[in-house]
Amino acid sequence: MWDAVFATLRPGVVCDDEALTRAEAALGFPLPESYRSFCRTCGAGLAGGHIRIAVPDQAEGADLVSVAEVIAHGVAAARAEHEIGVFDVAGDDASVVDRACFFGRGEAGELLFWDVVPGRGEYEIWVLAADLESVRFGGADLADLLARLQGPAVRGILGLDAVPLPATFVGDDAAPDGTLLS
């Protein structure tokens, strides 16, 4: 599947099903299959030169559970400090943010999250802009999001100034101490 999304694919440090199962237990919901496949095939790294997706059991700064908690806390604190009110959610209501589990970020500060609706196999992916106010639909699953970022839909996801991302994935390698090297 990922060979169809990325013309150039150099996997990084991948994770196994055991790490994915531990992350599910810590988060309290099943991880979507598109994400599980991504973690087993692509691993830690940079998609399209712009998107970094957290994977379980990697260095703390890249670990899915840690990233989800840190981003959620940071978003809440920043919004409170700057007295940012209601989210501006494109095409939907703000309740998607109430079900958010953050799992990635863009190089320009965008934050990727799943709309975790119980009973769904895949969760829609949404993008919280760096302004912490604008929320845009990203894709039906991870493969859909990454493919859409490579075409004209990128402007509706990352903003009007965005250009299509290259169809590349460059994985992070592990240092001898287990930390990730980009």
SEPA-120518 format. One line per field, with one value per residue: residue number from 1; residue in one letter; chain; z, y, x of N, C-alpha, C in turn. Coordinates in nm, 3 decimals, decimal comma. Layout:
N
guse	[NUM;...] .
kevex	[a;...] .
lumdo	[A;...] .
npz	[Z;...] .
npy	[Y;...] .
npx	[X;...] .
capz	[Z;...] .
capy	[Y;...] .
capx	[X;...] .
cpz	[Z;...] .
cpy	[Y;...] .
cpx	[X;...] .
This chain:
182
guse	[1;2;3;4;5;6;7;8;9;10;11;12;13;14;15;16;17;18;19;20;21;22;23;24;25;26;27;28;29;30;31;32;33;34;35;36;37;38;39;40;41;42;43;44;45;46;47;48;49;50;51;52;53;54;55;56;57;58;59;60;61;62;63;64;65;66;67;68;69;70;71;72;73;74;75;76;77;78;79;80;81;82;83;84;85;86;87;88;89;90;91;92;93;94;95;96;97;98;99;100;101;102;103;104;105;106;107;108;109;110;111;112;113;114;115;116;117;118;119;120;121;122;123;124;125;126;127;128;129;130;131;132;133;134;135;136;137;138;139;140;141;142;143;144;145;146;147;148;149;150;151;152;153;154;155;156;157;158;159;160;161;162;163;164;165;166;167;168;169;170;171;172;173;174;175;176;177;178;179;180;181;182] .
kevex	[m;w;d;a;v;f;a;t;l;r;p;g;v;v;c;d;d;e;a;l;t;r;a;e;a;a;l;g;f;p;l;p;e;s;y;r;s;f;c;r;t;c;g;a;g;l;a;g;g;h;i;r;i;a;v;p;d;q;a;e;g;a;d;l;v;s;v;a;e;v;i;a;h;g;v;a;a;a;r;a;e;h;e;i;g;v;f;d;v;a;g;d;d;a;s;v;v;d;r;a;c;f;f;g;r;g;e;a;g;e;l;l;f;w;d;v;v;p;g;r;g;e;y;e;i;w;v;l;a;a;d;l;e;s;v;r;f;g;g;a;d;l;a;d;l;l;a;r;l;q;g;p;a;v;r;g;i;l;g;l;d;a;v;p;l;p;a;t;f;v;g;d;d;a;a;p;d;g;t;l;l;s] .
lumdo	[A;A;A;A;A;A;A;A;A;A;A;A;A;A;A;A;A;A;A;A;A;A;A;A;A;A;A;A;A;A;A;A;A;A;A;A;A;A;A;A;A;A;A;A;A;A;A;A;A;A;A;A;A;A;A;A;A;A;A;A;A;A;A;A;A;A;A;A;A;A;A;A;A;A;A;A;A;A;A;A;A;A;A;A;A;A;A;A;A;A;A;A;A;A;A;A;A;A;A;A;A;A;A;A;A;A;A;A;A;A;A;A;A;A;A;A;A;A;A;A;A;A;A;A;A;A;A;A;A;A;A;A;A;A;A;A;A;A;A;A;A;A;A;A;A;A;A;A;A;A;A;A;A;A;A;A;A;A;A;A;A;A;A;A;A;A;A;A;A;A;A;A;A;A;A;A;A;A;A;A;A;A] .
npz	[0,000;0,079;-0,108;-0,317;-0,232;-0,179;-0,396;-0,353;-0,103;0,191;0,452;0,807;1,152;1,236;1,397;1,595;1,621;1,891;2,018;1,908;2,018;2,290;2,285;2,210;2,440;2,628;2,524;2,511;2,303;1,988;1,743;1,414;1,115;0,888;1,002;1,165;0,968;0,842;1,051;1,072;0,820;0,718;0,942;1,175;1,064;0,797;0,604;0,277;0,312;0,509;0,699;1,010;1,168;1,470;1,619;1,801;2,092;2,037;2,062;2,331;2,238;1,997;2,040;2,016;2,229;2,416;2,253;2,186;2,437;2,515;2,307;2,326;2,584;2,549;2,348;2,483;2,695;2,556;2,421;2,638;2,758;2,558;2,535;2,339;2,176;2,045;1,820;1,471;1,263;0,960;0,758;0,948;1,286;1,597;1,769;1,683;1,777;2,046;2,052;1,981;1,913;1,909;1,672;1,506;1,334;1,138;0,966;0,974;1,200;1,208;1,342;1,351;1,394;1,504;1,471;1,707;1,705;1,870;1,769;1,501;1,242;1,106;1,166;1,093;0,975;1,092;1,074;1,279;1,250;1,273;1,400;1,603;1,593;1,349;1,200;0,979;0,749;0,686;0,580;0,500;0,602;0,695;0,464;0,269;0,357;0,325;0,049;-0,049;0,036;-0,152;-0,375;-0,530;-0,320;-0,096;-0,036;0,085;0,314;0,445;0,411;0,214;0,099;0,070;-0,108;-0,321;-0,162;-0,201;-0,315;-0,109;0,142;0,405;0,621;0,975;1,136;1,394;1,671;1,844;2,114;2,100;2,050;1,809;1,492;1,270] .
npy	[-0,120;0,129;0,175;0,267;0,515;0,657;0,754;0,744;0,560;0,522;0,332;0,397;0,350;0,087;-0,041;-0,313;-0,544;-0,585;-0,348;-0,173;-0,276;-0,226;0,054;0,096;0,001;0,189;0,425;0,367;0,294;0,122;0,125;0,264;0,062;0,158;0,324;0,139;-0,025;0,163;0,213;-0,037;-0,065;0,181;0,338;0,551;0,882;1,127;1,242;1,344;1,552;1,713;1,618;1,462;1,164;1,025;0,728;0,421;0,334;0,454;0,694;0,925;1,179;1,110;0,905;0,765;0,767;0,947;1,177;1,229;1,297;1,519;1,706;1,747;1,857;2,086;2,227;2,283;2,443;2,660;2,765;2,848;3,037;3,233;3,300;3,182;3,111;2,936;2,665;2,698;2,502;2,349;2,258;2,095;2,027;2,160;1,947;1,744;1,802;1,750;1,478;1,429;1,272;1,336;1,272;1,340;1,589;1,886;2,044;2,318;2,365;2,260;2,036;1,698;1,499;1,222;1,174;1,025;0,803;0,577;0,235;0,261;0,145;0,282;0,613;0,941;1,184;1,489;1,826;2,054;2,384;2,582;2,815;2,738;2,756;2,709;2,428;2,164;1,921;1,630;1,364;1,041;0,826;0,734;0,680;0,805;1,075;1,130;1,092;1,291;1,518;1,537;1,650;1,891;1,918;1,978;2,249;2,296;2,157;2,220;2,491;2,793;2,881;2,658;2,411;2,120;1,830;1,643;1,300;1,138;0,945;0,959;0,778;0,778;0,692;0,477;0,564;0,422;0,430;0,407;0,634;0,844;0,937;1,201] .
npx	[0,082;0,193;0,389;0,242;0,169;0,403;0,656;0,924;1,054;1,207;1,235;1,216;1,295;1,102;0,801;0,673;0,391;0,347;0,434;0,247;0,012;0,057;0,052;-0,214;-0,343;-0,254;-0,363;-0,631;-0,801;-0,858;-0,601;-0,608;-0,611;-0,473;-0,281;-0,145;-0,033;0,132;0,317;0,442;0,556;0,669;0,755;0,932;0,989;1,007;0,748;0,691;0,869;0,767;0,574;0,562;0,506;0,409;0,531;0,477;0,671;0,921;1,186;1,123;1,033;0,922;0,747;0,424;0,224;0,335;0,364;0,095;-0,011;0,151;0,109;-0,172;-0,191;-0,030;-0,172;-0,412;-0,314;-0,194;-0,414;-0,569;-0,400;-0,382;-0,638;-0,807;-1,100;-1,369;-1,313;-1,251;-1,395;-1,371;-1,636;-1,762;-1,867;-1,739;-1,707;-1,540;-1,291;-1,313;-1,290;-1,034;-0,723;-0,400;-0,144;0,063;0,268;0,320;0,592;0,555;0,414;0,156;-0,091;-0,168;-0,458;-0,661;-1,011;-1,150;-1,384;-1,577;-1,608;-1,549;-1,337;-1,140;-1,031;-1,136;-0,907;-0,790;-0,666;-0,514;-0,448;-0,144;-0,218;-0,381;-0,653;-0,792;-0,938;-0,907;-1,035;-0,849;-0,820;-0,967;-0,834;-0,495;-0,340;-0,498;-0,486;-0,205;-0,175;-0,350;-0,217;-0,022;-0,127;-0,355;-0,538;-0,394;-0,394;-0,640;-0,601;-0,352;-0,346;-0,391;-0,152;0,000;0,189;0,178;0,306;0,612;0,619;0,750;0,915;1,128;1,301;1,379;1,680;1,810;2,009;2,295;2,216;1,946;1,797;1,633;1,761;1,742] .
capz	[0,000;0,094;-0,234;-0,403;-0,178;-0,187;-0,508;-0,288;0,033;0,268;0,587;0,927;1,257;1,237;1,524;1,578;1,671;2,038;2,051;1,871;2,117;2,413;2,263;2,215;2,581;2,696;2,472;2,541;2,183;1,885;1,641;1,281;1,038;0,801;1,088;1,204;0,850;0,827;1,154;1,042;0,691;0,702;1,070;1,209;0,956;0,744;0,482;0,192;0,360;0,591;0,800;1,097;1,237;1,588;1,620;1,936;2,144;1,989;2,157;2,392;2,154;1,879;2,082;1,995;2,353;2,469;2,163;2,201;2,565;2,515;2,216;2,383;2,696;2,494;2,280;2,586;2,768;2,467;2,396;2,761;2,777;2,458;2,538;2,210;2,202;1,968;1,701;1,340;1,201;0,823;0,715;1,054;1,412;1,680;1,853;1,640;1,862;2,174;2,037;1,917;1,962;1,823;1,637;1,415;1,318;1,019;0,993;0,996;1,324;1,201;1,427;1,297;1,495;1,467;1,534;1,762;1,723;1,903;1,674;1,366;1,218;1,070;1,217;1,006;1,017;1,088;1,093;1,354;1,197;1,371;1,475;1,707;1,578;1,228;1,190;0,845;0,721;0,619;0,500;0,557;0,674;0,681;0,322;0,200;0,395;0,264;-0,095;-0,072;0,056;-0,270;-0,487;-0,505;-0,192;0,009;0,000;0,177;0,435;0,511;0,392;0,075;0,049;0,063;-0,239;-0,305;-0,106;-0,283;-0,277;-0,049;0,284;0,445;0,757;1,076;1,182;1,538;1,721;1,930;2,242;2,075;2,011;1,665;1,418;1,148] .
capy	[0,000;0,252;0,197;0,343;0,651;0,719;0,713;0,713;0,514;0,469;0,312;0,431;0,250;0,041;-0,103;-0,441;-0,550;-0,575;-0,204;-0,115;-0,322;-0,149;0,191;0,090;-0,012;0,316;0,527;0,326;0,268;0,052;0,209;0,232;-0,029;0,233;0,369;0,019;-0,063;0,264;0,191;-0,161;-0,056;0,305;0,370;0,690;0,955;1,248;1,220;1,462;1,659;1,805;1,555;1,362;1,088;0,956;0,583;0,370;0,277;0,515;0,795;0,992;1,287;1,054;0,799;0,802;0,799;1,071;1,288;1,257;1,368;1,648;1,799;1,781;1,949;2,212;2,297;2,336;2,551;2,774;2,825;2,917;3,154;3,335;3,317;3,143;3,054;2,823;2,624;2,719;2,371;2,351;2,153;2,009;2,099;2,158;1,827;1,658;1,834;1,683;1,336;1,430;1,211;1,388;1,168;1,388;1,733;1,936;2,127;2,456;2,372;2,197;1,919;1,596;1,420;1,134;1,193;0,890;0,767;0,434;0,147;0,277;0,081;0,394;0,741;1,052;1,261;1,633;1,903;2,178;2,475;2,637;2,922;2,670;2,793;2,651;2,282;2,124;1,777;1,584;1,244;0,932;0,744;0,788;0,675;0,909;1,204;1,149;1,107;1,421;1,621;1,540;1,710;2,022;1,919;2,027;2,387;2,288;2,089;2,294;2,635;2,839;2,900;2,529;2,348;1,974;1,771;1,535;1,164;1,079;0,916;0,938;0,727;0,810;0,580;0,473;0,572;0,307;0,437;0,390;0,757;0,856;1,034;1,241] .
capx	[0,000;0,272;0,460;0,151;0,160;0,534;0,740;1,051;1,025;1,320;1,180;1,292;1,281;0,963;0,762;0,605;0,253;0,348;0,440;0,118;-0,086;0,083;0,003;-0,361;-0,382;-0,227;-0,453;-0,768;-0,882;-0,781;-0,538;-0,659;-0,525;-0,382;-0,171;-0,069;0,044;0,236;0,420;0,515;0,624;0,746;0,817;0,960;1,054;0,946;0,671;0,679;0,956;0,689;0,489;0,625;0,402;0,462;0,516;0,495;0,795;1,043;1,235;1,009;0,984;0,856;0,655;0,285;0,153;0,394;0,331;-0,048;-0,031;0,221;0,040;-0,303;-0,166;0,022;-0,280;-0,503;-0,247;-0,177;-0,546;-0,610;-0,313;-0,412;-0,784;-0,864;-1,233;-1,420;-1,239;-1,313;-1,386;-1,421;-1,726;-1,812;-1,880;-1,619;-1,699;-1,429;-1,176;-1,336;-1,252;-0,903;-0,600;-0,294;-0,047;0,167;0,279;0,386;0,710;0,513;0,339;0,025;-0,103;-0,257;-0,527;-0,772;-1,140;-1,169;-1,525;-1,582;-1,675;-1,495;-1,207;-1,052;-1,079;-1,104;-0,790;-0,810;-0,543;-0,526;-0,347;-0,051;-0,285;-0,459;-0,793;-0,849;-0,933;-0,947;-1,038;-0,728;-0,841;-1,047;-0,737;-0,360;-0,299;-0,573;-0,426;-0,073;-0,196;-0,413;-0,115;0,064;-0,199;-0,416;-0,611;-0,305;-0,431;-0,752;-0,556;-0,244;-0,363;-0,391;-0,015;0,069;0,209;0,179;0,428;0,667;0,577;0,869;0,924;1,267;1,295;1,480;1,760;1,831;2,146;2,323;2,146;1,804;1,731;1,617;1,841;1,670] .
cpz	[0,000;-0,028;-0,332;-0,357;-0,198;-0,306;-0,457;-0,143;0,094;0,412;0,697;1,025;1,265;1,372;1,495;1,639;1,823;2,083;2,019;1,971;2,249;2,400;2,268;2,360;2,655;2,652;2,500;2,421;2,080;1,783;1,503;1,202;0,947;0,879;1,128;1,089;0,826;0,925;1,125;0,915;0,680;0,829;1,092;1,093;0,912;0,611;0,405;0,234;0,458;0,709;0,878;1,179;1,352;1,576;1,761;1,965;2,083;2,096;2,206;2,305;2,030;1,915;2,073;2,124;2,412;2,385;2,180;2,328;2,564;2,426;2,275;2,498;2,644;2,424;2,383;2,659;2,681;2,440;2,519;2,780;2,681;2,444;2,401;2,239;2,118;1,849;1,576;1,261;1,063;0,798;0,823;1,181;1,499;1,766;1,807;1,729;1,999;2,171;1,980;1,991;1,863;1,797;1,544;1,405;1,187;1,058;1,018;1,118;1,320;1,286;1,369;1,411;1,433;1,538;1,583;1,796;1,750;1,797;1,531;1,355;1,184;1,128;1,115;1,064;0,991;1,117;1,165;1,307;1,310;1,452;1,591;1,705;1,463;1,226;1,053;0,832;0,644;0,529;0,575;0,637;0,644;0,536;0,242;0,231;0,320;0,113;-0,128;-0,054;-0,063;-0,392;-0,448;-0,374;-0,078;0,055;0,097;0,310;0,513;0,495;0,248;0,017;0,028;-0,081;-0,217;-0,255;-0,200;-0,227;-0,221;0,098;0,314;0,593;0,845;1,115;1,333;1,570;1,810;2,064;2,226;2,038;1,858;1,608;1,295;1,034] .
cpy	[0,126;0,280;0,276;0,488;0,727;0,665;0,674;0,681;0,451;0,455;0,357;0,317;0,214;-0,021;-0,230;-0,436;-0,538;-0,429;-0,135;-0,152;-0,248;-0,006;0,195;0,083;0,120;0,425;0,496;0,308;0,195;0,151;0,168;0,147;0,047;0,282;0,250;-0,025;0,034;0,239;0,067;-0,150;0,064;0,342;0,518;0,759;1,073;1,219;1,351;1,578;1,752;1,743;1,449;1,297;1,011;0,807;0,531;0,322;0,332;0,612;0,877;1,103;1,239;0,947;0,846;0,846;0,930;1,191;1,327;1,338;1,507;1,749;1,842;1,881;2,086;2,293;2,360;2,454;2,676;2,843;2,901;3,045;3,267;3,361;3,294;3,069;2,931;2,794;2,657;2,589;2,375;2,231;2,063;2,091;2,076;2,033;1,731;1,681;1,768;1,536;1,321;1,347;1,252;1,280;1,215;1,538;1,766;2,025;2,274;2,470;2,314;2,070;1,824;1,524;1,332;1,184;1,055;0,868;0,617;0,354;0,160;0,205;0,184;0,521;0,848;1,128;1,409;1,702;2,033;2,268;2,530;2,751;2,869;2,708;2,719;2,499;2,243;1,972;1,739;1,464;1,139;0,835;0,798;0,786;0,784;1,048;1,227;1,163;1,244;1,535;1,635;1,604;1,842;2,030;1,973;2,167;2,390;2,225;2,173;2,444;2,677;2,860;2,769;2,480;2,197;1,923;1,663;1,398;1,087;1,046;0,883;0,902;0,776;0,682;0,587;0,483;0,450;0,310;0,426;0,517;0,765;0,965;1,073;1,263] .
cpx	[0,087;0,359;0,373;0,139;0,291;0,613;0,879;1,020;1,150;1,272;1,276;1,280;1,132;0,930;0,683;0,465;0,246;0,351;0,308;0,009;-0,067;0,032;-0,149;-0,409;-0,364;-0,325;-0,600;-0,859;-0,794;-0,722;-0,589;-0,559;-0,430;-0,259;-0,083;0,022;0,159;0,351;0,504;0,598;0,717;0,822;0,836;1,031;0,972;0,879;0,661;0,765;0,887;0,616;0,565;0,515;0,467;0,435;0,542;0,637;0,923;1,091;1,117;0,950;0,910;0,754;0,511;0,215;0,205;0,355;0,184;-0,074;0,030;0,149;-0,093;-0,287;-0,122;-0,085;-0,375;-0,441;-0,232;-0,310;-0,595;-0,531;-0,349;-0,562;-0,846;-0,993;-1,262;-1,330;-1,319;-1,294;-1,451;-1,512;-1,782;-1,828;-1,757;-1,607;-1,589;-1,308;-1,190;-1,292;-1,110;-0,799;-0,491;-0,190;0,063;0,167;0,349;0,503;0,674;0,423;0,199;0,025;-0,207;-0,328;-0,635;-0,897;-1,182;-1,317;-1,530;-1,659;-1,627;-1,362;-1,101;-1,115;-1,044;-0,985;-0,818;-0,678;-0,578;-0,412;-0,260;-0,112;-0,369;-0,606;-0,860;-0,829;-0,987;-0,945;-0,913;-0,749;-0,920;-0,960;-0,598;-0,312;-0,368;-0,514;-0,296;-0,082;-0,255;-0,313;-0,022;-0,003;-0,262;-0,495;-0,526;-0,344;-0,549;-0,715;-0,455;-0,256;-0,341;-0,252;0,060;0,080;0,213;0,314;0,481;0,625;0,696;0,846;1,069;1,265;1,408;1,551;1,774;1,979;2,171;2,249;1,994;1,731;1,725;1,705;1,763;1,764] .
